[in-house]
Amino acid sequence: MNKKEIGNMGEYIASKYLENLKYEIIKRNYYTRFGEIDIIAKKENEIIFVEVKTRCNNLFGSPAESINNTKKKHIYKSAKYFLYKTKQEESFTRFDVIEIYIIDKEIRIKHLKQIM
């Protein structure tokens, strides 16, 4: 599989994981001029913006470590834009990272809440 296919698979796995935990998936791959948000979900009264990072090995550190300040800034701006466009600026929000490890056909999920 190429990098794009691995990323798409990770986002699909993360979406199913969240749905199993009773999150409502609002949007996947939400694009703005500021950047992209992988998953926007809702649980109870909170909107959760999720960055999904998928790896097939751990040679280069944890997936969450690859989210630099520039990427965080793009996610925040995109989230702010989403909240404005959907008239939900007063909503409670959270920024999570879901790490997906696909190693030797075994899938491991690590959900880091309020990390960004």
Secondary structure, 3 states (H helix, E strand, C coil): CCHHHHHHHHHHHHHHHHHHCCCEEEEEEEECCCCEEEEEEEECCEEEEEEEEEECCCCCCCHHHHCCHHHHHHHHHHHHHHHHHCCCCCCEEEEEEEEEEEECCEEEEEEECCCC
